[in-house]
Amino acid sequence: MSEIKKLIERLCPDGVEWEKLVDNVDVLYGYPFDSRLFCEDETFMPLIRIRDVKPAKASTYYSGEVIEEYRITKGDILVGMDGNFNLEKWNDVDGLLNQRVCKLSSKNEDKILNGFIYHYLKPVFKSIEGELNSGTVIHLSAKRINKIEIPVPPIEVQSKIVEILDNFTELEAELEIKLEAELEARRKQYEYYRNQLLTFDKVVGARFDVKWMKMKDVCTLQRGKVYSKKYISENEGLYPVYSSQTANNGILGKINSYDYDGTYITWTTDGAYAGTIFFREGKFSITNVCGLISIAKEFLNMRFLYYWLSLTAKKYVYQGMGNPKLMSNQVEMIDIPIIPICEQIRIVNILDRFKALTTDLQSGLPAEIEARRKQYEYYREQLLTFKRKTA
């Protein structure tokens, strides 16, 4: 910090020039590639859509002609232009820039560095997003981009600032890679033991005899009801409403009343996540695209059933008509292994411990990542605040 201050005092004691972004930066707007040629075949060219900007990795591919003008390479600076105006460096193999995403690049790196553009503009676009946010999908227009002004300090100052801030972002990236690697190792370990512990012979078990019963004979099944977003917003409260989504633990919103109070299992009945199983405790409600399971027999442990259904429910999902479904009549026919209750509890205890290990990891490293991110944001604000030079 002191070195930067000395540089500024020596090279620009009266402040720095502010200039139009577009006078210093080329803005390449994405091309409207034919959506009929979008695919999931990784042998084709990755297509960079709005949803790919934040993870900086493609999830869609393009089977049509490659237009070289819109080729994006690793390290290019991209901005999403709908919804969330995320600015990130591309971190995948070469891809094609789709519409509603734009690329920013310095016109002259002897005057303004790409690294300086990257660090300076991240909060600028988030500020614009906040100004435009109206509760509906918002759009970043070329007209709004053309209005942006940026400081242009001496290249020596930019270089030193980029060096400092890159150190923070590189450390954060290393921590994220470490977290994902450790989580993947824990997931594989958990899945291995779950599969071993929940593999039973239908005639004679490896450790004991197993009796098989249908879900309809040991459980009570119910469906949720329609909860509109309007209803949820008008009846805001403490109690979660669970829907078919899996993000945020399936919570659609929270209201001031509840339909259920206790320990249950819920499952997603419709859509891409059909057959996803959740263990629920407390007071809550569910929507019409969720089912609810309660146990009707004392010889079945609820958490054991949760682990079993997490392993097997997806196999019963009906994939026809392009809309996956797992309805009550399908769940009723799922086979459940009935083993001694003490053995059920033993299995649950083992799998719960693996879950706890993953939870501990998810709360440890992410906290360190968040601390580094706040540190980066603090120094970014300190280093990228410049006095405007007056005539």
C-alpha positions in Angstrom: 0.0 0.0 0.0 2.8 2.4 0.9 4.6 1.6 -2.3 1.4 2.4 -4.3 1.0 5.7 -2.5 4.5 6.7 -3.2 4.0 5.9 -6.9 0.9 8.0 -7.1 2.5 10.9 -5.3 5.4 10.8 -7.7 3.6 10.1 -10.9 0.2 11.7 -10.5 0.1 14.0 -7.5 -2.7 16.1 -9.0 -5.0 13.1 -9.7 -5.6 11.0 -12.7 -7.5 11.4 -15.9 -10.9 9.8 -16.2 -12.0 8.7 -19.7 -14.8 6.9 -21.4 -14.5 3.1 -21.1 -15.2 2.6 -24.8 -12.4 5.0 -25.7 -9.9 2.6 -24.1 -11.7 -0.8 -24.2 -13.1 -2.8 -27.1 -16.5 -4.2 -26.4 -17.4 -7.4 -28.4 -21.1 -8.2 -28.1 -22.1 -11.9 -28.5 -23.6 -13.4 -31.6 -27.2 -14.8 -31.7 -26.2 -18.4 -32.5 -29.0 -20.7 -33.7 -30.5 -22.4 -30.6 -31.5 -25.4 -32.7 -27.9 -26.3 -32.9 -27.2 -26.1 -29.1 -26.3 -29.5 -27.7 -24.5 -31.4 -24.9 -22.0 -33.1 -27.1 -18.6 -32.1 -25.8 -16.9 -32.9 -29.1 -18.4 -29.6 -30.4 -17.3 -26.0 -29.6 -18.4 -24.8 -26.1 -21.0 -22.0 -26.3 -20.7 -19.3 -23.7 -24.1 -18.2 -22.4 -25.1 -15.9 -19.5 -25.3 -18.8 -17.1 -21.7 -19.7 -17.9 -20.1 -16.4 -17.0 -20.0 -16.8 -13.2 -18.6 -20.4 -13.2 -16.4 -19.4 -16.1 -17.0 -22.8 -17.7 -19.4 -23.9 -20.5 -22.4 -26.2 -20.0 -23.7 -26.1 -23.7 -22.0 -26.8 -27.0 -22.6 -25.6 -30.6 -22.8 -28.0 -33.5 -22.9 -25.3 -36.2 -20.3 -23.3 -37.9 -17.5 -21.7 -35.8 -17.4 -17.9 -36.4 -13.8 -17.0 -35.5 -14.7 -13.4 -34.6 -16.6 -14.6 -31.6 -14.0 -17.1 -30.3 -13.2 -16.6 -26.6 -10.0 -17.9 -25.1 -8.9 -18.5 -21.5 -8.4 -15.3 -19.6 -10.8 -13.2 -21.7 -12.9 -10.8 -19.6 -16.7 -11.5 -20.0 -19.8 -9.7 -18.7 -23.3 -11.1 -18.4 -25.9 -8.6 -19.7 -29.1 -10.0 -18.3 -30.2 -10.6 -14.7 -26.8 -10.5 -12.8 -24.1 -8.4 -14.4 -21.3 -10.8 -13.5 -17.8 -9.9 -14.7 -15.4 -12.8 -14.8 -12.3 -14.1 -16.6 -13.1 -17.1 -18.8 -11.4 -20.2 -17.4 -12.3 -23.0 -19.8 -11.2 -24.1 -23.3 -11.9 -21.9 -26.3 -15.6 -21.2 -26.7 -18.1 -19.0 -28.8 -19.5 -15.8 -27.4 -23.3 -16.1 -27.4 -25.7 -13.1 -27.4 -26.3 -11.2 -24.1 -22.7 -11.7 -23.1 -19.9 -9.3 -24.0 -16.2 -9.4 -24.0 -14.0 -6.5 -22.8 -10.4 -6.1 -23.9 -7.9 -3.2 -23.8 -7.3 -1.3 -27.0 -3.8 -0.5 -25.9 -2.1 -2.3 -23.0 0.6 0.3 -23.0 -2.1 2.7 -21.7 -4.5 0.4 -19.8 -4.0 -3.1 -18.6 -6.5 -5.9 -19.0 -5.9 -6.8 -15.4 -6.7 -3.3 -14.3 -9.9 -3.4 -16.3 -10.9 -6.7 -14.7 -10.4 -5.5 -11.1 -11.8 -2.0 -11.5 -15.0 -2.9 -13.4 -16.3 -5.9 -11.2 -17.9 -3.5 -8.7 -18.9 -1.0 -11.4 -21.1 -3.5 -13.1 -22.6 -4.7 -9.8 -23.4 -1.1 -8.9 -25.2 -0.7 -12.3 -27.1 -3.9 -11.5 -28.2 -2.5 -8.2 -29.4 0.8 -9.8 -31.5 -1.0 -12.4 -32.9 -3.8 -10.2 -36.7 -3.6 -10.3 -37.8 -7.1 -9.3 -37.9 -8.2 -12.9 -35.2 -9.4 -15.3 -32.9 -6.5 -16.0 -30.8 -5.8 -19.1 -27.4 -4.2 -19.5 -27.6 -2.1 -22.6 -24.8 -0.9 -24.9 -26.0 2.6 -24.2 -25.4 2.1 -20.4 -21.9 0.7 -21.1 -21.1 3.6 -23.3 -21.6 6.0 -20.4 -19.1 4.3 -18.1 -16.0 6.3 -17.2 -12.8 4.8 -15.8 -9.7 6.3 -14.2 -6.5 5.9 -16.3 -3.5 6.1 -13.9 0.1 5.6 -15.1 0.8 2.1 -16.3 3.4 1.6 -13.4 0.6 2.3 -10.9 -1.8 -0.1 -12.7 0.8 -2.8 -12.9 1.5 -2.7 -9.2 -2.2 -2.7 -8.3 -2.9 -5.7 -10.5 0.0 -7.6 -9.0 -1.4 -7.1 -5.5 -5.0 -7.9 -6.3 -4.1 -10.9 -8.5 -2.4 -12.4 -5.4 -5.7 -12.3 -3.5 -7.8 -13.8 -6.4 -5.2 -16.5 -7.0 -5.3 -17.5 -3.4 -9.1 -17.6 -3.4 -9.0 -19.7 -6.5 -6.5 -22.2 -4.9 -8.8 -22.5 -1.9 -11.8 -23.2 -4.0 -10.0 -25.9 -6.0 -8.8 -27.4 -2.7 -12.4 -27.3 -1.3 -13.9 -29.0 -4.4 -11.2 -31.7 -4.4 -11.8 -32.5 -0.7 -15.5 -32.4 -1.1 -15.3 -34.8 -4.1 -13.1 -37.2 -2.1 -15.6 -37.1 0.8 -18.6 -37.6 -1.6 -16.9 -40.7 -3.1 -16.1 -42.1 0.3 -19.7 -41.5 1.5 -21.1 -43.1 -1.7 -18.9 -46.1 -1.4 -19.9 -46.9 2.2 -23.5 -46.0 1.5 -23.6 -48.5 -1.4 -21.8 -51.2 0.7 -24.1 -50.7 3.7 -27.3 -50.6 1.7 -26.7 -53.6 -0.6 -29.0 -56.4 0.4 -29.7 -59.8 -1.1 -33.5 -60.2 -1.6 -33.4 -63.8 -0.3 -30.6 -63.9 2.3 -28.7 -60.9 3.5 -24.9 -61.0 3.9 -25.3 -60.3 7.6 -28.9 -61.2 8.3 -32.2 -62.2 6.7 -33.9 -59.3 4.9 -37.6 -59.0 4.5 -38.8 -56.8 1.6 -42.0 -54.7 1.7 -43.6 -52.1 -0.5 -43.6 -48.4 0.5 -47.4 -48.5 0.5 -47.3 -51.1 3.3 -45.0 -49.3 5.7 -45.5 -45.5 4.9 -48.2 -42.9 4.4 -47.8 -40.7 1.4 -49.2 -37.2 0.9 -48.9 -34.4 -1.7 -48.4 -30.7 -1.1 -50.6 -27.9 -2.4 -50.2 -24.9 -4.6 -48.4 -21.9 -3.1 -48.0 -19.0 -5.4 -45.1 -16.6 -5.2 -47.7 -13.8 -4.6 -49.1 -15.7 -1.6 -45.7 -16.3 -0.1 -44.7 -12.6 -0.5 -48.0 -11.5 1.1 -47.7 -13.9 4.0 -44.1 -13.7 4.8 -43.0 -15.5 8.0 -40.6 -18.0 9.7 -41.8 -21.3 8.2 -40.2 -22.7 5.0 -42.2 -23.7 1.9 -40.3 -26.4 0.1 -40.7 -26.8 -3.7 -39.2 -28.9 -6.5 -35.9 -26.9 -6.6 -32.8 -28.3 -5.0 -31.0 -25.0 -4.5 -31.2 -23.4 -1.0 -32.3 -26.8 0.3 -35.5 -26.6 -1.8 -36.9 -23.5 0.0 -39.2 -21.5 -2.3 -39.9 -18.9 0.5 -41.1 -18.6 4.1 -44.6 -17.9 5.4 -46.4 -17.3 8.7 -48.1 -20.6 8.9 -47.3 -24.3 8.4 -49.0 -27.6 7.3 -46.6 -30.1 8.9 -44.8 -30.3 12.3 -42.5 -33.2 12.9 -40.0 -35.5 11.2 -40.7 -36.4 7.6 -39.2 -37.3 4.2 -40.1 -35.2 1.2 -39.5 -36.0 -2.5 -39.6 -33.9 -5.7 -42.4 -35.2 -8.0 -41.8 -33.3 -11.2 -39.1 -31.9 -13.5 -35.4 -32.3 -13.8 -34.9 -33.0 -10.1 -37.7 -35.6 -9.8 -36.8 -38.2 -7.3 -34.6 -36.0 -5.1 -35.0 -36.9 -1.5 -34.9 -34.6 1.6 -35.0 -35.3 5.3 -37.2 -32.6 7.0 -37.7 -31.7 10.6 -39.8 -29.0 12.3 -42.6 -26.8 11.0 -43.0 -26.4 7.2 -45.2 -26.7 4.2 -44.7 -28.2 0.7 -45.9 -27.3 -2.8 -47.9 -29.4 -5.2 -44.6 -30.7 -6.8 -43.5 -32.3 -3.6 -44.6 -35.4 -1.9 -44.4 -36.2 1.9 -43.6 -39.5 3.6 -44.4 -40.5 7.1 -43.7 -43.9 8.6 -46.6 -46.1 9.7 -44.6 -48.9 11.2 -42.4 -49.0 14.3 -39.9 -51.4 12.8 -38.7 -48.8 10.2 -36.3 -46.0 11.1 -37.1 -42.7 9.3 -33.4 -41.8 8.7 -32.7 -45.3 7.4 -35.5 -44.9 5.0 -34.1 -41.5 3.9 -30.8 -43.0 3.0 -32.4 -45.9 1.2 -34.6 -43.7 -0.9 -31.7 -41.3 -1.6 -30.0 -44.3 -3.2 -33.0 -45.9 -5.0 -35.8 -43.4 -5.7 -34.2 -42.1 -8.9 -34.5 -45.5 -10.5 -38.3 -45.2 -10.3 -38.6 -41.9 -12.1 -40.7 -42.0 -15.3 -38.8 -40.2 -18.1 -41.6 -40.1 -20.7 -43.0 -37.1 -22.6 -39.9 -35.0 -21.8 -41.0 -34.3 -18.2 -39.6 -36.6 -15.6 -42.0 -37.6 -12.9 -42.1 -39.6 -9.7 -45.7 -39.7 -8.6 -47.2 -41.3 -5.5 -48.3 -44.4 -7.3 -44.7 -45.0 -8.3 -43.3 -44.3 -4.9 -45.8 -46.8 -3.4 -44.2 -49.6 -5.3 -40.6 -49.0 -4.2 -39.2 -52.0 -2.4 -37.9 -51.3 1.1 -35.5 -53.7 2.9 -36.7 -54.5 6.4 -33.8 -55.4 8.6 -33.4 -55.4 12.4 -33.9 -52.0 13.9 -30.6 -52.1 15.7 -28.9 -52.7 12.3 -30.8 -49.8 10.8 -29.6 -47.5 13.5 -26.0 -48.7 13.1 -26.1 -47.9 9.4 -27.6 -44.5 10.0 -24.9 -43.7 12.6 -22.2 -44.5 10.1 -23.7 -42.5 7.3 -24.6 -39.6 9.5 -20.9 -39.4 10.5 -19.9 -39.2 6.9 -22.5 -36.4 6.3 -21.1 -34.5 9.3 -17.6 -34.7 8.0 -18.7 -33.1 4.7 -20.7 -30.5 6.6 -17.7 -29.6 8.7 -15.6 -29.2 5.6 -18.2 -27.1 3.9 -18.3 -24.7 6.8 -14.5 -24.5 7.3 -12.9 -23.8 4.0 -15.7 -21.6 2.7 -15.3 -19.4 5.7 -11.6 -19.0 4.8 -12.5 -18.3 1.2 -15.0 -15.6 2.3 -12.4 -14.0 4.6 -10.0 -13.8 1.6 -12.7 -12.4 -0.6 -13.5 -9.6 2.0 -9.8 -8.9 2.3 -9.6 -8.6 -1.5 -12.6 -6.3 -1.7 -11.1 -4.1 1.0 -7.8 -3.7 -0.8 -9.5 -3.3 -4.1 -11.5 -0.4 -2.8 -8.4 1.2 -1.2 -6.2 0.7 -4.3 -8.8 1.7 -7.0 -10.0 4.9 -5.5 -8.4 7.8 -7.5 -8.7 11.5 -7.3 -10.0 13.0 -10.5 -7.5 15.3 -12.2 -9.0 18.8 -12.7 -8.2 21.0 -15.6 
